[in-house]
């Protein structure tokens, strides 16, 4: 389905991604773990074409999406929805409009710029908001919502794109445990119900173990681990994380587990 | 208060006093030099001028006194003068409103091309910025006089002149506002495959529009004054009436026009203040 071959990204003399290769053959929940600076975010940005790769291919349905240009590149970005740590909604626009903006790629420039959205688009956006539990806030400005609500609106926007694959860049790193769980469950439901591959960068082990079918570990731009999440041993994780291991194991601040998280003041 | 200081601080204290005295001397010398230059300058100016400075300054106050007394003598005939000049005032306000609008729209378009975070091509940004500089650098009066010469005496040259200047002035402010936006929404829409126009429309404009409108209102105020001045060179409106009345020395009419202008500018000031606070302060 998706075949990543030798994707490399260099910033000057720094190799942020070094020959990243893996294959995804069925709709999976994939978690990418690794210490900060390991190249997780860069990889997702490269795959979505927010950043251009220096080398390598990413083949989906026979097309190398890393080589697409112009209109085709925008169409790929529509197929490859992205969810961000900071939600990246338009703060001053209402929630419903924010969701419909996921459909911009299908609309002519003139029609969308005049804010002319069809009844179907509004209905679809509303039912998505309802599905992810934020429909009461549909007419509020996005900036008035809590972080957890904003992230679920961002998921609605991603689903509005009718994507073939969903990328999530640290989707729960700015959320409290309860909201983090809601967001991860939303992503899981997208994967299970729509049969869409979801690739998320995660920075806590228990989240990766709880929600992902497969875990890819990255270290200094290279894939150092790639296996079903059940195979992720503590020793392996320690090697992936290096100095940041303790933080990743504790993970109390953004852990998705409510029960066994150590009671600790959250700043 | 008379605490005794240790020896090493004693010396510091002495130095401090010395420094303060030195500074005081420099300040006095500065004041003295400035006074000398001013007095000398007035002397030079007096020699070159037709009249003396003393006579000039009394004339300066004579003129308004004359005008006000004329207006006072007009008595009940004064209010109708306000009505008489009102259509001219409307023409001037129209001129300002129309050219502010044109300038606003042009500035909005050009500002997008003059912002580094919207256009990756540095050459384009630089060229558009120089164009804005150029538009801004010509005084309205100069542009208006050129077009008045070419097109004859009517409102259009003034509208063109003010629009050009407004485009340059607002364009610079707008591009600075655009460069300061939060880029996260832009990233969000880019990741969804939105094209450049759609990103500008939905990720940039919602963020900057309140600020744009606030700048636009401020410019509107400035343009009412500018269009009045352009009337003096024949662009019509209340400025032209004012210049005619000054030439004929009709004190009561001059006062009527000034009253109208002051009222207009003041009410515009209140209006824009009110609207600006609503536009900027509506975060919650």
Interface residues (C-beta under 8 A of the other chain):
Chain A: X48 X50 X74 X75 X76 X77 X78 X79 X80 X81 X82 X84 X86 X87 X88 X89 X90 X91 X92 X93 X97 X101 X102 X104 X105 X107 X109 X112 X113 X143 X144 X154 X157 X158 X161
Chain B: X182 X184 X185 X187 X188 X189 X190 X191 X192 X193 X194 X195 X197 X198 X201 X202 X203 X206 X207 X283 X284
